[in-house]
């Protein structure tokens, strides 16, 4: 399947793992004023359609994962800059959010494969929220996180308040969101935001190793399991169990399930075909 056409990021494939690297280090991989939001959305949609991809890893080139919104653009919202991401009337701005950065959380929530963030440096504002939209996050000593919108007199317009409290609970999310303070990797690990913290030079290898271990699982079951994890967040138990029964019926009738059982009994790695 043809890869999406990208200008501000790069996409590389290693087996069943796709690596998306944000490549606008000149603006610390800001999500506004660049093509990164469009390219994140396009890559997730491509991965959803591609049966040969099982895991997506995201990271940033340069010193930052993502600085979020471009603050200079916020200061230039009037006059000739009215057409920028943050300029215009109330109606115009809300439409820009809906047609712009809010496409990113919707795409991330619809991702049918696990997404891993290798947070190589600061992930601030919308950049932090993007990491929270991923299923798993690995950090290093350079990782710096912050839900900093309130410091600029704005709210998390990308849906960050929805994702963060589901990740660490309401009280801790409220403290980070209302204070706008920055946290380092060790505190983020303690809060449960980061899965683990490794040396900077081991960040991407560690993320790829985790991705490859997940991608080695039966592809169809992996996608169904990811969908169930998301659906469990918004469905009543009875409805959810009914869905589980249907998905399980599908799994029991796949060739990969039989291969997994035989591989277990024969004490060997499974060889899965996505069938």
C-alpha positions, -999 to +999 in steps of 0.1 A: +000+000+000+014+034-010+027+055+019+012+090+025+030+119+010+048+137+038+068+169+038+074+178+075+079+142+088+094+109+076+078+075+076+100+043+077+089+007+079+107-021+098+087-053+094+052-047+108+063-015+126+060+020+111+081+048+126+068+084+121+094+110+129+084+147+131+110+166+111+104+203+119+131+208+145+135+244+133+102+251+151+107+223+177+081+202+158+053+226+165+018+213+155+005+246+142+021+265+113+034+231+100+020+201+081+024+178+111-012+175+121-022+166+085+006+141+083-002+125+117-038+121+106-028+108+072-004+083+087-029+069+112-055+065+085-029+048+062-019+024+090-056+016+097-060+006+061-027-013+058-030-049+070+008-053+070+013-027+097+007-037+134+023-009+154+030+028+149+058+046+167+060+084+169+091+105+178+106+139+171+138+148+152+160+173+170+157+183+206+119+182+210+091+158+206+067+186+200+064+222+213+026+221+206+012+253+193+034+280+178+033+308+203+046+334+179+015+328+158-007+334+188+009+369+192+002+376+155-035+370+154-047+404+141-044+424+109-025+407+081-021+376+104-058+371+109-058+342+085-034+322+108-044+294+130-053+316+159-067+347+142-103+356+134-137+359+151-150+334+176-168+315+149-137+316+127-114+304+154-136+275+165-140+264+129-102+264+125-098+242+156-124+218+143-110+216+109-074+218+121-058+204+152-090+186+165-087+162+136-056+148+153-073+135+185-102+121+165-077+102+143-057+090+172-088+077+190-097+058+159-063+042+155-068+005+151-032-004+159-012+004+191+007+037+189+039+043+209+053+077+217+091+078+220+093+112+238+128+123+230+125+158+245+100+185+255+064+176+248+045+208+257+008+218+254-006+200+223+026+181+220+021+167+255-015+159+246-004+141+215+018+118+236-012+112+259-033+101+229-008+073+223-013+040+239+022+038+254+049+064+262+086+059+267+108+088+280+144+096+287+163+122+307+156+148+281+118+143+284+099+174+297+061+174+298+036+201+305-002+208+301+007+245+298-023+260+281-035+280+311-001+298+313-011+314+279-047+322+289-062+294+268-076+259+274-065+225+259-084+230+227-072+197+213-091+177+238-062+172+262-084+174+293-103+144+280-072+123+275-051+132+305-077+124+332-083+090+316-046+084+318-038+094+354-072+102+370-091+134+376-072+148+406-037+145+392-049+157+358-066+187+374-034+197+392-013+195+361-038+213+340-047+241+365-011+247+375+004+245+340+037+233+355+063+213+338+073+178+349+104+158+342+107+122+332+110+108+368+078+124+380+060+115+348+070+079+354+057+080+390+024+095+378+020+067+353+023+090+322+054+072+311+057+035+309+094+036+315+124+059+313+156+049+295+189+066+285+185+090+256+205+069+232+184+039+241+150+057+236+143+048+200+158+013+202+137+006+233+105+019+217+112-001+186+119-033+206+086-029+224+069-022+191+084-053+175+074-075+204+038-063+201+039-066+163+049-102+166+014-111+179-014-123+156-023-092+135-061-095+134-063-103+171-040-074+179-063-049+161-094-064+177-078-061+212-068-025+206-104-017+196-118-035+227-095-015+249-109+018+235-145+006+235-142-005+271-138+032+281-172+042+268-195+011+269-216-004+297-203-037+308-232-057+294-228-042+259-191-046+261-193-083+270-216-089+240-190-073+218-163-094+234-182-125+226-185-115+189-149-107+186-139-139+204-160-159+179-140-142+151-107-150+168-115-187+173-122-190+136-089-176+124-059-196+111-036-175+133-054-187+165-047-223+156-011-214+147-008-197+181-021-227+200+002-251+181+032-228+186+024-227+224+022-265+225+053-270+205+072-243+224+082-222+193+074-187+181+042-184+161+043-176+124+012-155+117-003-146+083-031-123+094-057-149+084 
